[in-house]
Amino acid sequence: MLHLHLALLADAHHRAGSLEAALTAVEHAIAEVGPTGHFYEAEAHRLRGNILLAGGPDCASEAEKSLRRAVAVARAQRASGFLLRAETDLARAVST
């Protein structure tokens, strides 16, 4: 469950405006998921995408990749709640 706690920590840092700390925490969360995947993997990728978007236009391409990964993982896991969140954030990112 370490990946879940790291993702929650990343979200807290993101909300506090500490983007570098948020990005570090979410990348550790994604690394903890490992090759086998886990139920919170899609959400971690979605969170990474949103953190990168907050970093400005230079990070937009990498943010979109993370959001697309979140959509793909959520689809594969048939996680409709995570899928809806990821698709919504992806649509926002692409439309700006």
N, C-alpha and C positions, 0 to 999 in steps of 0.2 A: 504493500500500500504506500510505499515511499513516493512513488510517482504521483499519486493523488495529492499527498501533502505538499510536495514540491510545486505542483500546479496551482494549488490554493495559495501558496506563498507567492508565487509569481503573479497571480491575480491581485493579491494585496499590494505588492510592490507597484504593479501597473496602475492601480487606482490611486496610489499615493504619489504617482508621478516619477517613481524611480525606475526608469525604463531599462537601464543597464542591469540592475539587480533583478528585475522582472525577467529579462531575456535570459540571464544566467540560470535562474531557477527553472524556467520552463524548458530550457534545453537539457538541463539535468533530468527533469521529469521525463522528457521524451527518451533520453538515453536509458532511463530505468525501465521503461516499457520493454525494451529489448526486441528481438526478432519475433517473439511469439505473440506480441500484441496484448492488449488488455482493454477492458471496457472504457477506460478514460482516455485512451490514446487519441481519439478524434478530437476530444475537447482540448487536449494539450496542444495539438496542432492548430486548432482554431484560436486558442489563446496566444500562441506564438505569432500567428498572423496578425492579430489585433495589436499586439505589442509592437511589432515591426511597423505597422501602419502609423502608429503614434510617433515613430521615429522620423517621419517625413517622407517626401517623395523619392528619396534615394533608396529607400527600403521597399518601395511598392512592389517591385517584381518578386522579391523574396517573400513578401507577405502574401501575395497572391498564390505562390507555390504552396505555402503552408496551409492556406485556406482550402485550396484544391485537394491537398492531401487529407485534410480533415473531412471533406466531403466524401472522398474515396473510401476512407477507413470506416466512416459512419455507415455508408452504403453497404460495404462488405459485411459489417457486423449487424446490419439491419437495426441500427440504433436510431429510430425515427426522431427522437428528441434532439440528439446531437446532430443529426443530419439537417434538421430544420434550422438549428442555430448556425451551423457552418454554411449552409446555402444562403441564408440571410446575410451573414457577414461578407461572404464572397460577392454577392450581388451589390452590396454597398461599396465594397472596395473597387469593383470593376467599373461601377457607374461614376466614380469620382475622378 
